[in-house]
Amino acid sequence: MRSLKELFRIGYGPSSSHTMGPAHAAEELLRRAPELDAARVILYGSLAKTGRGHRTDVAILEVLGEERAEIVFDTEKTDLPHENTLDLIAYRGGEEIYRMRAMSVGGGAVTIEGETAEDAGDVYPERSFLEISRVCLERRIRLSDYVFLREGEEIKEYLAEVWRAMTAAVDRGVSAVGVLPGGLNVERKARSLYRGGYTGERDADREKRLVSAYAYAVAEENAGGGIVVTAPTCGACGVLPAALRYCSELAGAGEERIVRALAVGGLFGNIVKANASISGAECGCQAEIGTATSMAAGAISELYGMTIDRIEYAAETAMEHQLGLTCDPVAGLVQIPCIERNAVAAMRALDSVMLMRFLTGTRKISFDLVTATMYETGRDLHSQYRETAEGGLAKLYK
């Protein structure tokens, strides 16, 4: 598995797979054909069907330049290596000089057709939670120690930077007002949620309100094109920061504990990324929000100092009850149902941790099993429920 630096990416929203990934592909084209004077980029699959709403064309043109690049949306081609496929063609003097096919596989990551990622990029020899837990038990270390063992001590500073970016997104979001871009006239709600307490508010209601406010804050920042952290994607970027921000405030946790929590949350995201998918276009929203909920549950459990078995239970429960979740963004925008879904998922992560405290010894399903189930379920989903904006709310909302 790759470094957590490739899972937690700091960048601009609204979509890691539809903006960050294609932008990285365009940068790669420039690296390989720096002499080009014109370029043509053909978007297929989900990129073509929801690319305008996700600002895919804007992201690519910012890299290649509007004056020399043409974007084509091909919504008909179906024989594709991945649902987020794009062809990038470089020209000079009217002649084609280079061509490559790229796949935006989720979380801002891009692969090039015909090229195999080098094994040297892997820093984790173990790929499953079972393998990882065995190492931890043999060495008598925590899951967070395992991450530091494989990544080196320098990952701690990167995770601290990730946390600063996450909290900055929360702070901006709970202060911002106005209507999000895109034409749906969705108003920002984080500020109202954050300030909306009432006399006699119960602790349980206050918890839900604040966790939701933090999730809305980050998801709205993402929808507005602000700076967020993929966790594991832009579309699900509000879940982990919201749950961890609230719980760290409640526990009075310092940076060291938060870094450890992020390490464990990222570990669960990495396992899903390596063995299944974090792409909504490939496996529906369960791959994004479901993974984010597991990451948040795992992170909170580490923050509270839980055992490996308990941490696994919380992360597994969080994913299990997101199975089958569809990706149906209205108008191809990361707004409806995406923003609200981040808040619901953040609360579900807390619920999973609560259940874990009482029921750990009774579980039958492992995290590896639920990950495999999610991937199989996602591949079985009809294409209209995999980020094409052709089914569900995207189809029925008027």
C-alpha positions in Angstrom: 0.0 0.0 0.0 1.1 3.6 -0.7 1.9 6.3 1.8 -0.9 8.2 3.6 0.5 11.2 1.8 -1.2 9.9 -1.3 -4.5 9.3 0.6 -4.7 12.6 2.4 -4.2 15.2 -0.3 -4.6 18.9 0.4 -6.1 20.8 -2.6 -9.1 22.6 -4.0 -12.6 21.1 -4.4 -15.1 20.2 -5.5 -14.0 16.7 -6.5 -10.9 14.7 -6.1 -11.7 12.3 -9.0 -13.2 14.9 -11.3 -11.1 17.9 -10.7 -7.8 17.0 -8.9 -7.3 13.8 -10.9 -7.9 15.2 -14.4 -5.8 18.3 -13.4 -2.9 15.9 -12.5 -3.4 14.1 -15.8 -3.1 17.4 -17.6 0.1 18.2 -15.7 1.5 14.8 -16.7 0.7 15.5 -20.4 2.7 18.8 -20.1 5.6 16.9 -18.4 5.7 14.3 -21.2 5.1 16.7 -24.1 6.4 20.1 -23.0 6.7 21.3 -26.6 3.0 21.1 -27.3 1.2 24.2 -28.7 -2.3 22.7 -28.6 -4.1 19.9 -26.7 -7.3 18.0 -26.9 -8.8 16.2 -23.9 -11.7 13.7 -24.4 -13.7 12.9 -21.2 -15.6 9.6 -21.0 -17.9 7.8 -18.6 -18.7 9.7 -15.4 -16.2 12.4 -16.3 -18.2 13.2 -19.4 -21.6 12.9 -17.7 -20.9 15.0 -14.6 -17.8 16.8 -15.6 -19.4 20.2 -16.1 -21.0 20.1 -12.7 -17.8 18.9 -11.1 -15.8 21.6 -13.0 -13.6 19.0 -14.7 -13.2 21.2 -17.8 -12.2 24.2 -15.6 -9.6 22.2 -13.8 -8.0 20.9 -17.0 -8.0 24.3 -18.7 -6.4 25.9 -15.7 -3.4 23.6 -16.3 -3.3 23.5 -20.2 -4.6 27.0 -20.9 -7.9 28.0 -22.4 -6.2 29.4 -25.5 -4.6 26.1 -26.6 -6.8 23.3 -25.2 -10.1 21.8 -26.3 -12.3 19.7 -24.0 -14.6 17.1 -25.5 -17.4 15.4 -23.5 -18.0 11.9 -25.0 -21.1 10.5 -23.1 -21.6 7.6 -25.5 -18.5 5.4 -25.3 -18.9 2.5 -22.9 -15.9 0.2 -23.6 -13.7 1.8 -21.0 -10.9 0.6 -18.6 -12.4 2.7 -15.8 -15.5 4.9 -15.3 -13.3 8.0 -15.0 -11.3 7.7 -18.3 -9.8 10.5 -20.3 -7.7 10.7 -23.4 -5.1 13.5 -23.6 -3.6 14.4 -27.0 -0.8 16.8 -27.6 -0.2 18.7 -30.9 2.5 20.8 -32.3 2.1 22.7 -35.6 -1.2 20.8 -36.2 0.4 17.4 -35.9 -0.2 14.9 -33.1 3.0 14.4 -31.1 1.9 12.5 -28.0 -1.2 10.7 -26.8 -2.0 9.0 -23.5 -5.1 7.5 -21.8 -5.5 8.2 -18.1 -7.9 6.9 -15.4 -8.8 9.1 -12.4 -9.3 6.3 -9.9 -10.4 8.3 -6.8 -8.9 10.5 -4.2 -7.0 12.5 -6.8 -4.9 9.5 -7.9 -4.3 8.9 -11.6 -3.0 5.8 -13.5 -1.9 5.7 -17.1 -3.1 2.9 -19.3 -0.3 0.4 -20.1 1.9 1.5 -17.3 2.3 -0.3 -14.0 2.8 1.6 -10.8 6.3 0.9 -9.4 6.4 -1.3 -6.3 8.9 1.2 -4.9 6.0 3.5 -4.2 4.6 1.0 -1.7 5.6 1.6 1.9 3.2 -1.0 3.5 4.1 -4.6 2.7 0.8 -5.7 4.4 -2.4 -5.1 2.5 -5.2 -6.5 4.7 -6.3 -5.5 8.2 -5.7 -9.1 9.3 -2.0 -8.9 8.2 -1.6 -5.5 9.8 -3.2 -6.6 13.1 -0.9 -9.7 13.3 2.2 -7.4 13.0 0.8 -5.2 15.8 0.1 -8.1 18.0 3.5 -9.7 17.4 5.3 -6.4 18.1 2.9 -5.4 20.9 2.3 -2.0 19.2 -0.8 0.1 18.4 -2.2 0.6 14.9 -0.8 4.2 15.0 2.7 2.9 15.9 2.4 0.5 12.9 1.8 3.5 10.6 4.9 5.3 12.1 6.9 2.1 11.7 6.2 1.8 8.0 6.1 5.5 7.1 8.8 6.8 9.3 8.6 9.6 11.9 8.3 12.2 9.2 4.7 11.2 8.5 3.8 12.8 11.9 4.5 16.3 10.6 2.6 15.6 7.4 -0.5 14.4 9.4 -0.2 17.5 11.6 -0.3 19.6 8.4 -3.3 17.7 7.3 -5.1 18.4 10.6 -4.3 22.1 10.3 -5.9 22.1 6.8 -8.9 20.2 8.0 -9.5 22.5 11.0 -9.0 25.6 8.8 -11.7 24.3 6.5 -14.0 23.9 9.5 -13.3 27.4 10.8 -13.9 29.0 7.4 -17.0 27.0 6.8 -18.8 27.8 10.1 -18.2 31.5 9.4 -19.2 31.6 5.7 -22.6 32.7 4.3 -24.1 32.8 0.9 -25.2 30.6 -2.0 -23.0 27.9 -3.4 -22.1 28.1 -7.1 -23.6 25.8 -9.8 -27.2 27.0 -10.2 -29.0 24.9 -7.6 -29.2 27.9 -5.3 -28.1 25.8 -2.3 -27.4 28.1 0.7 -24.6 27.5 3.1 -26.0 26.1 6.4 -22.9 25.4 8.5 -23.0 28.8 10.2 -26.7 28.5 11.2 -26.1 25.0 12.6 -23.0 26.1 14.5 -24.8 29.1 16.1 -28.2 27.5 16.3 -28.3 26.3 19.9 -31.4 26.9 22.0 -32.2 27.4 25.7 -32.3 24.0 27.4 -30.6 22.2 24.5 -29.8 18.6 25.5 -26.2 17.4 25.4 -27.2 14.7 22.8 -28.8 17.3 20.5 -25.8 19.7 20.9 -23.5 16.9 19.9 -25.4 16.1 16.7 -25.7 19.8 15.9 -22.0 20.6 16.3 -20.8 17.5 14.5 -23.2 18.3 11.7 -22.1 21.9 11.6 -18.5 20.9 11.2 -19.3 18.4 8.5 -21.4 20.9 6.6 -18.6 23.5 7.0 -16.0 21.3 5.3 -18.4 19.9 2.6 -19.6 23.4 1.8 -16.1 24.7 1.5 -15.4 21.8 -0.9 -18.6 22.5 -3.0 -17.5 26.2 -3.2 -14.1 25.2 -4.5 -12.2 25.9 -1.3 -9.1 24.1 0.1 -9.9 20.7 1.7 -8.3 17.4 2.4 -9.3 14.2 0.6 -10.5 11.9 3.3 -10.5 9.7 1.3 -12.1 12.0 -1.4 -13.3 15.5 -1.8 -16.9 14.4 -1.9 -16.6 12.8 1.5 -14.1 15.3 3.0 -16.3 16.5 5.8 -16.8 13.2 7.7 -13.4 12.6 9.3 -12.7 16.3 10.2 -16.1 16.8 11.8 -16.1 13.7 14.0 -12.5 14.1 15.0 -12.8 17.8 15.6 -15.8 17.3 18.0 -14.3 14.4 19.8 -10.9 16.0 20.2 -12.5 19.1 21.7 -14.6 17.0 24.0 -11.5 15.0 25.1 -9.1 18.0 25.2 -6.8 16.1 22.9 -3.5 17.6 21.9 -1.7 17.3 18.6 0.0 14.0 19.4 -3.2 12.2 20.0 -4.9 13.7 17.0 -2.0 12.7 14.7 -2.3 9.1 16.0 -6.0 9.2 15.3 -5.4 10.5 11.7 -2.8 7.7 11.2 -5.4 5.0 12.1 -8.2 6.7 10.1 -5.9 6.9 7.1 -4.9 3.2 7.5 -8.5 2.1 7.1 -8.8 4.4 4.0 -5.7 2.9 2.6 -6.9 -0.7 3.1 -10.1 0.1 1.2 -8.2 2.0 -1.5 -5.8 -1.0 -2.0 -8.3 -3.8 -1.9 -11.5 -2.2 -3.3 -12.2 1.3 -4.4 -12.7 4.9 -3.1 -14.2 6.0 -6.3 -17.9 6.9 -6.5 -17.8 6.4 -10.2 -16.6 2.9 -9.8 -18.6 1.7 -6.7 -21.1 4.4 -5.7 -21.1 6.6 -2.7 -20.5 3.7 -0.4 -16.9 3.8 -1.7 -16.5 7.4 -0.6 -18.9 8.1 2.3 -18.7 4.5 3.5 -14.9 4.6 3.6 -14.9 8.0 5.2 -17.3 6.8 7.9 -14.9 3.8 8.6 -11.9 6.2 8.7 -13.7 8.5 11.2 -14.8 5.6 13.4 -11.3 4.2 13.4 -9.8 7.6 14.2 -12.1 8.3 17.1 -11.5 4.8 18.5 -7.8 5.5 18.5 -8.3 8.9 20.0 -10.0 7.1 22.9 -7.2 4.5 23.2 -9.3 1.5 22.2 -7.8 -1.9 21.5 -7.2 -3.2 18.0 -10.2 -5.5 18.1 -12.5 -2.7 19.2 -11.1 -0.3 16.6 -11.7 -2.8 13.9 -15.3 -3.4 15.2 -16.1 0.4 15.0 -14.6 0.7 11.5 -16.4 -2.4 10.2 -19.7 -1.4 11.6 -19.4 2.1 10.0 -18.8 0.5 6.5 -21.3 -2.3 6.9 -24.3 0.0 7.2 -23.3 2.1 4.2 -23.4 -0.8 1.8 -25.3 -0.1 -1.3 -25.2 3.7 -0.9 -25.7 5.2 -4.4 -23.9 8.2 -5.9 -26.5 10.4 -7.6 -25.4 14.0 -7.5 -28.1 16.4 -8.7 -26.9 18.3 -11.7 -23.5 16.6 -11.3 -22.7 19.0 -8.5 -21.2 17.9 -5.1 -24.1 19.5 -3.2 -27.3 17.4 -3.2 -27.2 14.9 -1.5 -23.4 15.1 -0.8 -23.2 17.9 1.8 -25.9 16.6 4.0 -24.6 13.1 3.6 -21.3 14.1 5.1 -23.1 15.2 8.3 -25.2 12.0 8.6 -22.1 9.9 8.1 -20.1 11.8 10.7 -22.9 11.1 13.2 -23.0 7.4 12.1 -19.3 7.2 12.9 -19.9 8.3 16.4 -22.8 5.7 16.7 -20.5 3.0 15.5 -18.0 3.8 18.2 -20.8 3.7 20.8 -21.9 0.3 19.7 -18.3 -0.9 19.7 -18.0 -0.1 23.4 -20.7 -2.6 24.2 -20.7 -5.2 21.5 -17.1 -5.9 20.4 -17.0 -9.5 21.6 -20.1 -10.4 19.6 -19.1 -9.4 16.1 -19.0 -11.9 13.2 -17.8 -9.7 10.3 -14.2 -8.5 9.8 -13.2 -5.3 8.2 -11.5 -7.2 5.4 -14.8 -9.0 4.7 -16.9 -5.8 4.7 -14.4 -4.2 2.3 -14.6 -7.0 -0.1 -18.4 -6.9 0.1 -18.5 -3.2 -0.5 -16.4 -3.6 -3.7 -18.6 -6.5 -5.0 -21.7 -4.5 -4.2 -20.4 -1.4 -5.9 -19.5 -3.3 -9.1 -23.0 -4.7 -9.2 -24.6 -1.3 -8.9 -26.3 -0.1 -12.1 -24.2 2.6 -13.8 -26.9 5.2 -13.3 -26.1 5.0 -9.5 -22.4 5.4 -9.9 -21.8 9.2 -10.3 -23.3 9.6 -13.8 -26.2 11.8 -12.6 -28.6 9.6 -14.5 -30.5 7.9 -11.6 -31.8 8.5 -8.1 -32.1 12.0 -6.9 -30.2 13.3 -9.9 -32.9 11.9 -12.2 -36.1 12.7 -10.2 -35.2 16.1 -8.7 -36.7 19.0 -10.6 
